[in-house]
């Protein structure tokens, strides 16, 4: 078997890597605000679910049913809290990215 020589053209540009021109501070701020909105909504949902679970005790004589119910309630509240944390951290990261892009662009203008 003979291998075909690969055709590599040095003039082709790799479009998969984003460059600084596509990084826009406004896009990062908008993304941060959207992510922050999701975080606030999930926080509200988490508080609402936790309050509902606290006001409705588990009524059963079976210890296994009580244990499973408590585990499921913990899992539901924990999942919502995890989503809240992820979106909050993403929001902070995007807002910090917008500040970094602004500083990089200001340094480029000075040079």
C-alpha positions in Angstrom: 0.0 0.0 0.0 1.3 3.4 -0.8 0.4 6.4 1.2 -0.9 9.5 -0.5 1.1 12.6 0.2 -0.8 15.0 2.3 -1.5 18.3 0.6 -0.7 21.1 3.0 -1.2 24.6 1.8 0.6 27.2 3.9 -1.9 29.9 2.8 -4.8 28.2 4.5 -5.9 29.8 7.7 -7.1 27.8 10.7 -10.6 29.2 11.5 -11.2 27.0 14.5 -9.2 29.2 16.9 -10.9 32.4 17.9 -8.8 35.6 17.7 -8.9 38.8 19.6 -11.0 40.5 16.9 -13.9 38.2 17.6 -13.6 38.7 21.4 -15.8 41.7 22.2 -16.2 43.0 25.7 -19.9 43.7 25.0 -20.5 40.1 24.1 -18.8 39.0 27.3 -20.9 41.4 29.4 -24.1 40.3 27.7 -23.1 36.6 28.3 -22.3 37.4 31.9 -25.7 39.2 32.4 -27.6 36.2 30.8 -25.6 33.8 33.0 -26.3 35.9 36.1 -30.0 35.9 35.2 -30.0 32.1 35.1 -28.2 32.0 38.5 -30.7 34.3 40.1 -33.6 32.3 38.7 -32.1 29.0 39.9 -31.4 30.5 43.3 -35.1 31.5 43.5 -36.1 28.0 42.5 -33.7 26.4 45.0 -35.1 28.5 47.8 -38.7 27.8 46.8 -38.1 24.0 46.6 -36.3 24.0 50.0 -39.1 25.9 51.6 -41.7 23.6 50.1 -39.9 20.5 51.4 -39.4 22.1 54.8 -43.2 22.8 55.1 -44.3 19.4 54.0 -42.8 16.7 56.3 -42.5 13.1 55.2 -45.4 11.1 56.5 -44.6 7.4 56.6 -44.1 4.6 59.1 -41.6 2.9 56.8 -38.0 3.8 57.7 -36.8 2.9 54.2 -39.4 5.2 52.5 -38.3 8.0 54.8 -34.7 7.5 54.0 -35.3 7.4 50.3 -37.5 10.4 50.4 -34.9 12.4 52.3 -32.2 11.4 49.8 -34.4 12.4 46.9 -35.2 15.8 48.5 -31.5 16.4 49.1 -30.6 15.4 45.6 -33.2 17.8 44.1 -32.1 20.8 46.2 -28.5 20.0 45.6 -28.9 19.8 41.9 -30.6 23.2 41.8 -27.9 24.7 44.1 -25.2 23.2 41.8 -26.8 24.9 38.8 -26.9 28.2 40.7 -23.2 28.0 41.6 -22.2 27.1 38.0 -24.1 29.9 36.4 -22.8 32.4 39.1 -19.2 31.4 38.5 -19.7 31.6 34.7 -21.2 35.1 35.1 -18.2 36.3 37.2 -15.8 34.7 34.7 -17.4 36.4 31.7 -17.4 39.8 33.5 -13.8 39.4 34.3 -13.1 38.4 30.7 -14.7 41.6 29.5 -12.4 43.6 31.8 -9.3 41.7 30.6 -10.3 42.3 26.9 -10.6 46.0 27.6 -7.2 46.2 29.2 -5.6 44.3 26.3 -7.2 46.6 23.8 -6.0 49.7 25.7 -2.5 48.3 25.7 -2.6 47.6 22.0 -3.7 51.2 21.3 -0.8 52.6 23.4 1.8 50.6 21.4 
